[in-house]
Amino acid sequence: MKEQEKQPCIKFLSQQLDALEIPYKVYHINGDATKPVIIGTWEGYQPELPAILLNSHMDVVPVFEDKWTYPPFAAHMDAGGKIYARGAQDMKCVGTQYLAALRVLKSKHEKLRRTVHIMFVPDEETGSQNSLQEFVKSKEFEDLKVGFALDEGMATEDGRFVAYYAERSLWRK
């Protein structure tokens, strides 16, 4: 059985990256197949420049179903258009926005100067000890030549894009 068939998140993301013709790799930190780090790489025309990293996570905060108005994983939309779905904002909306932005750029046949990496990690909500914290110490991460990274932000109802600097601890010093 292929890896993409074992885990739904890998299958979905690999399909998205394949459709965008963005090559990707799946890393298993310390051999843990249950915690894949998926990285798609769209090479820029000056790949020697520091790259841009778009980071997202695939996990969600634990669920207490009795506290939900609708089943948390049903992705229910009420009559007013509000969506009730565990993880819809943290972090699925941002990962989807990254993919959508790349889709638009690629559809316009844009070629960026810098390489863009889009990364999906498995365990941000539990501290990333078994994925990102280990991955940033690896040669594979160093080879990405990350110069700038975007990670999760905050949804707004008025269309603003809010950026935070150093809101969270650094991955690497």
Protein Blocks (a to p, Z undefined) as FASTA:
>chain_A
ZZklmpmklmmmmmmmmmnopacddddehhiaklccdddddddfblmbccddddddfbdc
dddfklpfbdfklopacfkopacdehklmmmlmmmmmmmmmmmmmmnopacfbdcddddd
fklmnoommmmmmmmmpmklmmnopabdcddddddfkopacddehkbccfbZZ
